[in-house]
Amino acid sequence: MAKWEYATVPLLVHATKQILDNWGEDGWELVQVVPGPGGGDQLVAYLKREKA
């Protein structure tokens, strides 16, 4: 059975693609993006990757 590790990452609206691309290069897969706790344009990304 696969084991996973997870990360939550704040996203900057003007750099969302760059941030996600950087995490993706390290093997992280985007699971979901939700509004941040501060509201407004703040977003939080949830990512996962399989443990080695």
N, CA, C and O atoms as a GROMACS GRO file, in nm:
protein
  208
    1MET      N    1   0.084  -0.118   0.000
    1MET     CA    2   0.000   0.000   0.000
    1MET      C    3   0.089   0.125   0.000
    1MET      O    4   0.188   0.132   0.074
    2ALA      N    5   0.054   0.221  -0.081
    2ALA     CA    6   0.131   0.345  -0.092
    2ALA      C    7   0.116   0.429   0.034
    2ALA      O    8   0.009   0.432   0.095
    3LYS      N    9   0.224   0.496   0.071
    3LYS     CA   10   0.220   0.592   0.182
    3LYS      C   11   0.248   0.729   0.125
    3LYS      O   12   0.332   0.744   0.036
    4TRP      N   13   0.178   0.829   0.176
    4TRP     CA   14   0.184   0.963   0.121
    4TRP      C   15   0.231   1.062   0.225
    4TRP      O   16   0.211   1.042   0.345
    5GLU      N   17   0.293   1.170   0.179
    5GLU     CA   18   0.319   1.285   0.262
    5GLU      C   19   0.247   1.404   0.199
    5GLU      O   20   0.224   1.407   0.078
    6TYR      N   21   0.211   1.501   0.283
    6TYR     CA   22   0.129   1.612   0.238
    6TYR      C   23   0.194   1.745   0.273
    6TYR      O   24   0.272   1.755   0.367
    7ALA      N   25   0.160   1.848   0.196
    7ALA     CA   26   0.208   1.984   0.223
    7ALA      C   27   0.096   2.083   0.194
    7ALA      O   28   0.016   2.063   0.102
    8THR      N   29   0.092   2.188   0.271
    8THR     CA   30   0.002   2.300   0.243
    8THR      C   31   0.091   2.420   0.208
    8THR      O   32   0.188   2.448   0.277
    9VAL      N   33   0.055   2.488   0.101
    9VAL     CA   34   0.139   2.594   0.048
    9VAL      C   35   0.056   2.718   0.019
    9VAL      O   36  -0.042   2.710  -0.055
   10PRO      N   37   0.092   2.833   0.077
   10PRO     CA   38   0.022   2.956   0.041
   10PRO      C   39   0.058   2.995  -0.103
   10PRO      O   40   0.175   2.988  -0.142
   11LEU      N   41  -0.040   3.036  -0.179
   11LEU     CA   42  -0.018   3.075  -0.318
   11LEU      C   43  -0.033   3.225  -0.333
   11LEU      O   44  -0.125   3.286  -0.279
   12LEU      N   45   0.059   3.284  -0.407
   12LEU     CA   46   0.049   3.424  -0.443
   12LEU      C   47  -0.019   3.431  -0.579
   12LEU      O   48   0.026   3.367  -0.674
   13VAL      N   49  -0.125   3.506  -0.589
   13VAL     CA   50  -0.205   3.510  -0.711
   13VAL      C   51  -0.121   3.542  -0.834
   13VAL      O   52  -0.143   3.485  -0.940
   14HIS      N   53  -0.026   3.633  -0.820
   14HIS     CA   54   0.055   3.674  -0.935
   14HIS      C   55   0.164   3.572  -0.971
   14HIS      O   56   0.229   3.587  -1.075
   15ALA      N   57   0.185   3.468  -0.886
   15ALA     CA   58   0.292   3.371  -0.913
   15ALA      C   59   0.245   3.227  -0.896
   15ALA      O   60   0.327   3.138  -0.872
   16THR      N   61   0.115   3.203  -0.907
   16THR     CA   62   0.059   3.070  -0.882
   16THR      C   63   0.124   2.963  -0.968
   16THR      O   64   0.166   2.859  -0.916
   17LYS      N   65   0.134   2.985  -1.098
   17LYS     CA   66   0.191   2.883  -1.187
   17LYS      C   67   0.336   2.853  -1.150
   17LYS      O   68   0.375   2.736  -1.145
   18GLN      N   69   0.413   2.954  -1.126
   18GLN     CA   70   0.555   2.934  -1.092
   18GLN      C   71   0.569   2.855  -0.962
   18GLN      O   72   0.652   2.765  -0.953
   19ILE      N   73   0.489   2.887  -0.862
   19ILE     CA   74   0.495   2.816  -0.734
   19ILE      C   75   0.458   2.669  -0.754
   19ILE      O   76   0.529   2.580  -0.706
   20LEU      N   77   0.348   2.644  -0.825
   20LEU     CA   78   0.305   2.506  -0.846
   20LEU      C   79   0.403   2.428  -0.933
   20LEU      O   80   0.426   2.309  -0.908
   21ASP      N   81   0.460   2.492  -1.034
   21ASP     CA   82   0.561   2.426  -1.118
   21ASP      C   83   0.683   2.385  -1.035
   21ASP      O   84   0.736   2.276  -1.053
   22ASN      N   85   0.726   2.472  -0.944
   22ASN     CA   86   0.841   2.440  -0.859
   22ASN      C   87   0.813   2.319  -0.770
   22ASN      O   88   0.898   2.230  -0.757
   23TRP      N   89   0.696   2.314  -0.710
   23TRP     CA   90   0.661   2.199  -0.627
   23TRP      C   91   0.645   2.074  -0.713
   23TRP      O   92   0.684   1.965  -0.672
   24GLY      N   93   0.587   2.088  -0.832
   24GLY     CA   94   0.570   1.975  -0.922
   24GLY      C   95   0.702   1.914  -0.965
   24GLY      O   96   0.712   1.793  -0.980
   25GLU      N   97   0.804   1.998  -0.985
   25GLU     CA   98   0.936   1.947  -1.021
   25GLU      C   99   0.996   1.861  -0.911
   25GLU      O  100   1.081   1.775  -0.937
   26ASP      N  101   0.952   1.883  -0.787
   26ASP     CA  102   1.001   1.804  -0.673
   26ASP      C  103   0.912   1.682  -0.647
   26ASP      O  104   0.928   1.614  -0.546
   27GLY      N  105   0.820   1.654  -0.739
   27GLY     CA  106   0.738   1.534  -0.728
   27GLY      C  107   0.605   1.551  -0.657
   27GLY      O  108   0.535   1.453  -0.632
   28TRP      N  109   0.569   1.675  -0.624
   28TRP     CA  110   0.443   1.699  -0.555
   28TRP      C  111   0.329   1.710  -0.655
   28TRP      O  112   0.344   1.769  -0.762
   29GLU      N  113   0.215   1.653  -0.620
   29GLU     CA  114   0.095   1.657  -0.702
   29GLU      C  115  -0.010   1.745  -0.635
   29GLU      O  116  -0.037   1.730  -0.516
   30LEU      N  117  -0.069   1.836  -0.712
   30LEU     CA  118  -0.172   1.924  -0.659
   30LEU      C  119  -0.300   1.845  -0.634
   30LEU      O  120  -0.348   1.773  -0.722
   31VAL      N  121  -0.354   1.858  -0.513
   31VAL     CA  122  -0.478   1.790  -0.476
   31VAL      C  123  -0.595   1.887  -0.483
   31VAL      O  124  -0.701   1.855  -0.537
   32GLN      N  125  -0.575   2.007  -0.425
   32GLN     CA  126  -0.684   2.103  -0.417
   32GLN      C  127  -0.631   2.242  -0.388
   32GLN      O  128  -0.526   2.257  -0.326
   33VAL      N  129  -0.702   2.343  -0.434
   33VAL     CA  130  -0.674   2.482  -0.399
   33VAL      C  131  -0.801   2.538  -0.334
   33VAL      O  132  -0.911   2.525  -0.387
   34VAL      N  133  -0.783   2.599  -0.217
   34VAL     CA  134  -0.896   2.654  -0.143
   34VAL      C  135  -0.865   2.798  -0.102
   34VAL      O  136  -0.748   2.837  -0.098
   35PRO      N  137  -0.968   2.875  -0.072
   35PRO     CA  138  -0.944   3.011  -0.023
   35PRO      C  139  -0.867   3.007   0.109
   35PRO      O  140  -0.890   2.919   0.192
   36GLY      N  141  -0.777   3.103   0.126
   36GLY     CA  142  -0.699   3.109   0.249
   36GLY      C  143  -0.779   3.163   0.365
   36GLY      O  144  -0.887   3.220   0.345
   37PRO      N  145  -0.728   3.146   0.486
   37PRO     CA  146  -0.801   3.191   0.604
   37PRO      C  147  -0.817   3.342   0.612
   37PRO      O  148  -0.907   3.392   0.680
   38GLY      N  149  -0.731   3.416   0.542
   38GLY     CA  150  -0.739   3.562   0.545
   38GLY      C  151  -0.842   3.619   0.449
   38GLY      O  152  -0.871   3.739   0.452
   39GLY      N  153  -0.896   3.533   0.361
   39GLY     CA  154  -0.993   3.581   0.264
   39GLY      C  155  -0.927   3.659   0.152
   39GLY      O  156  -0.806   3.652   0.134
   40GLY      N  157  -1.006   3.731   0.078
   40GLY     CA  158  -0.954   3.811  -0.033
   40GLY      C  159  -0.896   3.722  -0.141
   40GLY      O  160  -0.955   3.621  -0.178
   41ASP      N  161  -0.780   3.761  -0.193
   41ASP     CA  162  -0.714   3.687  -0.302
   41ASP      C  163  -0.624   3.575  -0.250
   41ASP      O  164  -0.560   3.506  -0.330
   42GLN      N  165  -0.617   3.556  -0.121
   42GLN     CA  166  -0.528   3.456  -0.064
   42GLN      C  167  -0.580   3.315  -0.093
   42GLN      O  168  -0.697   3.285  -0.073
   43LEU      N  169  -0.487   3.228  -0.142
   43LEU     CA  170  -0.522   3.090  -0.172
   43LEU      C  171  -0.422   2.997  -0.103
   43LEU      O  172  -0.308   3.034  -0.076
   44VAL      N  173  -0.467   2.874  -0.075
   44VAL     CA  174  -0.381   2.772  -0.017
   44VAL      C  175  -0.391   2.647  -0.103
   44VAL      O  176  -0.501   2.603  -0.137
   45ALA      N  177  -0.276   2.591  -0.140
   45ALA     CA  178  -0.272   2.468  -0.219
   45ALA      C  179  -0.241   2.350  -0.127
   45ALA      O  180  -0.156   2.360  -0.039
   46TYR      N  181  -0.310   2.240  -0.150
   46TYR     CA  182  -0.280   2.114  -0.080
   46TYR      C  183  -0.215   2.022  -0.181
   46TYR      O  184  -0.268   2.000  -0.290
   47LEU      N  185  -0.098   1.969  -0.144
   47LEU     CA  186  -0.021   1.883  -0.234
   47LEU      C  187   0.011   1.752  -0.165
   47LEU      O  188   0.010   1.743  -0.042
   48LYS      N  189   0.040   1.649  -0.247
   48LYS     CA  190   0.082   1.520  -0.192
   48LYS      C  191   0.188   1.460  -0.283
   48LYS      O  192   0.198   1.492  -0.401
   49ARG      N  193   0.268   1.370  -0.223
   49ARG     CA  194   0.361   1.289  -0.301
   49ARG      C  195   0.384   1.159  -0.227
   49ARG      O  196   0.376   1.153  -0.104
   50GLU      N  197   0.413   1.056  -0.302
   50GLU     CA  198   0.435   0.925  -0.242
   50GLU      C  199   0.568   0.924  -0.170
   50GLU      O  200   0.669   0.975  -0.220
   51LYS      N  201   0.568   0.866  -0.050
   51LYS     CA  202   0.692   0.853   0.025
   51LYS      C  203   0.781   0.749  -0.042
   51LYS      O  204   0.733   0.648  -0.094
   52ALA      N  205   0.910   0.775  -0.040
   52ALA     CA  206   1.005   0.683  -0.104
   52ALA      C  207   1.024   0.559  -0.018
   52ALA      O  208   1.101   0.470  -0.054
   0.00000   0.00000   0.00000
